[in-house]
Amino acid sequence: MDEMETVESGKRDQMVVALVDDDRNILTTVSIALQAEGFVTRVYSDGETALKALLENPPDLAVFDIKMPKMDGMELLRRLREHSALPVIFLTSKDDEQDEEAGLELGADDYIAKPFSLRLLLARIKAILRRADPTRPLDSDVGDGEPSNPSLNRGRLHMDPARHQVTWDGAPVSLTVTEFLILEALAARPGVIKSRNQLMDAAYPDDIFVDDRTVDSHIKRMRRKFRQADPEFGAIETLYGAGYSFTDG
């Protein structure tokens, strides 16, 4: 199976999500869920086939598995980034921090560990698409009744939840959606210690298991990104044995 045919019905401007995974059950399940939310899907079972299609007829976003035949997700992303800034979410094996780190270094927009919640994946897809094109509403958001989140300003930090965009002293800081949600939970109440469990709940709302090391890895990456904008950045503080806090002073 190189590509499962998808009927692109409905509005001509429906957003397109490409799914790349050698697990047919995952392709089918995720594709059905996305179509129910108003997306068009294109699915591929190996990296070689996907690369050619993604370059010739780019979707709005792609979701890659890492471990695939012919060409794995890492090599697929590496080759894709030579030509395209297409938003990409990685699906990784549980607790595979090296894969997660490498994928983000190559330019993935976020990652989700298997087994994953469909609701979580859909939320990440929508958030990344909003960030990529904040002027374009998603069909699946129309009439959902959710109020738009106001911007958050804490000293030199500015956060725009609607676009999932962050600046520090006016300089843009590129965070994944997961990192954004953790930072938002910290910055919402400066000086208040947030436990790892509380930060996990903010970033992973579906009661899926995430260990403490995952939150620590996100914090480490966030600090590194902020220090590229400000080498003296120290607004995210570690309270050993308790958790983390944000200071806007």
C-alpha positions in Angstrom: 0.0 0.0 0.0 1.8 3.2 -1.2 -1.2 5.5 -0.8 -4.7 5.0 0.4 -7.0 6.9 -1.9 -9.0 9.7 -0.2 -12.1 11.3 -1.6 -11.5 15.1 -1.4 -15.1 16.2 -1.1 -16.6 19.3 0.3 -15.2 22.8 0.2 -12.2 23.4 -2.1 -10.3 25.1 0.6 -10.5 22.3 3.1 -7.1 21.8 4.9 -5.1 18.8 4.0 -3.2 16.6 6.5 -0.8 13.9 5.2 -0.3 10.8 7.4 2.8 8.7 7.0 3.0 5.4 8.9 3.5 1.7 8.1 0.7 0.7 10.5 -2.5 0.5 8.5 -4.7 0.6 11.6 -3.2 3.9 12.7 -3.6 5.4 9.2 -7.2 4.3 9.0 -8.2 5.4 12.5 -6.5 8.8 12.4 -7.7 9.5 8.9 -11.3 8.8 9.8 -11.0 11.1 12.9 -9.5 13.9 10.9 -12.1 13.6 8.2 -14.8 13.8 10.8 -13.3 17.1 11.9 -13.5 18.5 8.3 -9.9 17.8 7.1 -8.9 16.1 3.9 -6.4 13.3 4.4 -3.7 11.7 2.3 -2.0 8.6 3.7 1.3 6.9 2.9 2.9 3.7 4.3 6.5 4.5 3.6 8.8 7.5 3.6 10.0 7.2 0.0 6.5 7.4 -1.4 5.6 10.2 1.0 8.6 12.4 0.2 7.8 12.5 -3.5 4.1 13.3 -2.9 4.8 15.9 -0.2 7.1 17.8 -2.5 5.0 17.5 -5.6 1.6 18.3 -3.9 2.2 19.7 -0.4 -0.5 19.3 2.2 -1.0 21.9 5.0 0.6 19.6 7.6 2.1 16.1 7.9 2.2 13.6 10.7 5.1 11.1 10.5 5.9 7.9 12.3 9.7 7.6 12.9 10.2 3.9 12.4 9.1 3.0 8.8 10.5 0.8 6.0 12.4 2.2 3.0 13.0 5.6 4.6 12.4 6.3 8.3 10.7 9.5 9.6 14.1 11.1 10.5 15.4 10.8 7.0 12.1 11.8 5.5 12.1 15.0 7.6 15.8 15.7 6.8 15.1 15.5 3.1 11.9 17.4 3.3 13.5 20.3 5.2 16.0 20.7 2.3 13.0 22.0 0.2 10.1 22.8 2.5 9.0 24.3 5.8 5.9 22.2 5.9 4.6 21.8 9.5 5.3 18.3 10.8 4.3 16.3 13.9 6.3 13.2 14.8 4.8 10.1 16.3 7.5 8.5 18.5 7.9 5.4 20.6 7.1 5.8 24.3 10.1 7.1 26.3 12.3 7.5 23.2 13.8 10.8 24.2 16.6 10.6 21.7 14.1 10.3 18.8 12.1 13.3 20.2 15.2 15.4 20.6 16.6 14.6 17.1 13.2 15.2 15.5 12.9 18.6 17.0 16.5 19.5 16.1 15.7 18.6 12.5 12.7 20.9 12.4 9.7 19.0 13.6 7.0 21.3 15.1 6.0 18.8 17.8 5.9 15.2 18.7 3.4 12.8 20.4 4.4 9.5 21.9 2.6 6.3 21.0 0.1 5.1 22.2 -1.5 8.5 21.7 -4.9 10.0 22.3 -6.8 11.0 19.1 -8.1 14.1 20.8 -4.6 15.1 21.8 -3.4 14.7 18.2 -6.3 16.6 16.8 -5.7 19.5 19.3 -2.0 19.6 18.3 -2.8 19.6 14.6 -5.3 22.5 15.0 -2.9 24.5 17.1 0.0 24.2 14.7 -2.2 25.1 11.7 -3.5 28.2 13.5 0.1 29.2 14.2 1.0 28.6 10.5 -1.9 30.7 9.3 -3.7 32.6 12.1 -6.0 34.4 9.6 -7.6 31.2 8.4 -10.3 29.6 10.6 -10.6 25.8 10.7 -13.9 24.3 9.7 -13.9 22.2 12.8 -13.6 25.2 15.0 -16.7 27.0 13.7 -19.4 27.1 16.3 -17.4 25.3 19.0 -18.2 28.1 21.4 -14.7 28.4 22.7 -13.7 32.0 23.5 -10.5 33.3 22.0 -7.7 33.5 24.6 -6.3 36.9 25.4 -2.6 37.6 25.1 -0.4 37.1 28.1 2.2 39.6 29.1 4.7 39.0 31.9 7.5 41.4 32.0 9.6 40.7 28.9 7.5 37.7 27.9 4.6 38.1 25.5 2.4 35.1 24.6 -0.3 34.9 22.0 -2.4 31.8 22.7 -4.5 32.1 19.5 -1.4 31.9 17.4 0.8 29.9 19.8 3.4 32.5 19.3 6.0 33.8 21.9 8.4 36.7 22.1 11.0 37.7 24.7 12.0 41.3 24.7 10.4 41.5 21.3 12.5 38.7 19.8 10.5 35.6 18.6 11.0 32.3 20.4 9.9 29.3 18.4 8.2 26.8 20.8 6.4 23.6 20.1 2.7 23.5 21.0 3.6 21.3 24.0 6.3 23.7 25.2 3.9 26.6 24.7 1.2 25.0 26.9 3.8 24.3 29.7 5.1 27.8 29.6 1.6 29.3 29.6 0.7 27.3 32.7 3.8 28.7 34.4 3.4 32.3 33.3 -0.3 32.4 34.1 0.7 32.6 37.8 4.2 34.0 38.3 6.0 32.9 41.4 3.6 30.0 42.0 5.3 26.6 42.0 3.8 24.2 39.5 4.4 20.5 40.1 5.4 18.2 37.2 2.0 16.6 37.4 0.3 20.0 37.0 2.4 20.8 34.0 1.7 17.4 32.5 -2.1 18.1 32.9 -1.7 21.5 31.2 0.1 20.0 28.2 -1.5 16.5 28.0 -5.2 17.0 28.9 -6.4 13.4 28.1 -5.1 11.6 31.2 -2.4 9.8 29.2 0.7 8.7 31.1 3.6 11.0 30.8 6.6 10.6 33.1 8.5 13.3 34.9 11.5 13.1 32.6 9.3 14.3 29.7 8.4 17.5 31.4 12.1 18.1 32.4 13.1 17.6 28.8 10.5 20.2 27.6 11.8 22.7 30.2 15.4 22.1 29.2 14.6 22.7 25.5 12.6 25.9 26.4 15.4 27.3 28.4 17.8 26.7 25.5 15.5 28.4 23.0 15.1 31.5 25.3 18.8 31.7 25.9 19.3 32.1 22.1 17.3 35.3 22.4 18.7 36.3 25.8 21.9 34.5 27.1 20.9 35.7 30.7 17.4 34.2 30.6 16.5 32.8 34.0 12.7 33.3 34.2 11.9 29.5 34.5 13.2 28.4 37.9 13.6 24.9 39.2 12.4 24.1 42.8 14.1 20.8 43.4 11.6 18.2 44.7 8.7 20.5 44.0 8.5 21.6 40.4 9.0 24.8 38.4 7.9 28.4 38.6 8.1 31.5 36.4 9.4 34.9 37.5 8.7 38.0 35.5 11.0 40.2 37.5 
